[in-house]
Amino acid sequence: MEPLIYTLVRGADWRAAEAAGAYQGSADDRRDGFLHFSTASQLRASAAKHRAGEADLWMVEADAAALGDSLRWEPAAGGSRPGLFPHLYAPLPVSAVRRAVSVPLGADGLHAFPAGIP
């Protein structure tokens, strides 16, 4: 599928993950039993739906191939959104992260993603 996948992480959680060497997921991830990821083309819609208005948010870009068999491509719960989404059934090792960048809120209240995110 896609070579790079993305997750949106609250700042304090990302700083803890960097210190620990792995991201364990948000409360929602732990409830669902996997870490929620998006492709580049799914990321803005995911941010709008699940992280609207949140400041101190980080976009974490991971190498999908480095995640092995713990990464599965599945439909959204209840088929609420089209396409398959990457779900990681393990903690995200920091070693699989290619970059992590702050995603501030723009003047319009939407997250301002870096270049390359459609």
Secondary structure, DSSP 4 states (H G I P E B T S, - for coil): --SEEEEEEEHHHHHHHHHHTEE---HHHHHHTSEE-B-HHHHHHHHHHHSTT-SSEEEEEEEGGGGGGGEEEEEPGGG-SSSEEEEESS-EEGGGEEEEEE--B-TTSSB-PPTT--
